[in-house]
Every structure is written in C-alpha cells, then in structure tokens.
C-alpha cells in the first residue's frame, strides 16, 4: 500500500497539484487523500470505498488506474491472507449478531401480541354507555 501511496504522491507533486486542490477537484476530503498517499489503510472502514477513491485519484493524476487497482487488489489479497481464519470467523459471528439485533421485519411477518376480543367489547360497551349518558343528560337539560 505504501508503494501505491508513494506513486500517487509523486504523480501529484510532479504535476504541481496541491493536496487541497486535488481534494477540491475530486470532492474527497484532504485527510483521506493524505492517508492514501501515506499508505495508511487502517484509517479506512470500507475497502470498496477506498478502492473507488484510489481509482478516482489515479485517473485524476493521469496514471493507469487499472494498474494501480491491480496492485491494490494484490496488496489486499496478501494482507487478508495473513489474517487467521479463527479471527475472521469471530468477526463474522460478531457482525451477524449485530445484524440480527438491528433486524427490521415486516409487520406482516413480525409476530405481534394480538389483543383479545374482550378488550374491544369493553371499549364498545364503554362508548355506548358514554353516548347514552350524554343523550340522557342533554334531554334533561332541554326539558
């Protein structure tokens, strides 16, 4: 990753473009471009987004973006192949647990507690009684 960053930084400096100017032109924060040039992969959460930024940056600098992308893919393959399988499985389990905790379900498939018919009957009786009381009271007021 350091060689990719170094290549991008050298191309930017050779073309006379400042980091701020590249940031404005690409609509990418200068901190992100600085981390890319430094080869700091730990500062990024989403590898696919990082890949897009690197591709855009390489294209902007007039470099062969496919060659840079291939180098990035090779680096990522080597980087991820050194991670122990147990650690990957543990992380996948954590992510799956988070997903089930945040699971949003349809109201049609989500089991809900159904109200009993007794509750509805009591509400109807109370409403009818209230209406009768209002009618009787208003009749006494008129008379």
C-alpha positions, 0 to 999 in steps of 0.5 A: 500500500505504501508503494501505491501511496508513494506513486500517487504522491509523486504523480501529484507533486510532479504535476504541481497539484496541491493536496487541497486542490486535488481534494477540491477537484475530486470532492474527497476530503484532504485527510483521506487523500493524505492517508492514501498517499501515506499508505495508511489503510487502517484509517479506512472502514470500507475497502470498496470505498477506498478502492473507488477513491484510489481509482478516482485519484489515479485517473485524476493524476493521469496514471493507469488506474487499472494498474494501480487497482491491480496492485491494490487488489494484490496488496489486499489479497496478501494482507487478508491472507495473513489474517487467521481464519479463527479471527475472521470467523469471530468477526463474522459471528460478531457482525451477524449478531449485530445484524440480527439485533438491528433486524427490521421485519415486516409487520406482516411477518413480525409476530405481534401480541394480538389483543383479545376480543374482550378488550374491544367489547369493553371499549364498545360497551364503554362508548355506548354507555358514554353516548347514552349518558350524554343523550340522557343528560342533554334531554334533561337539560332541554326539558 
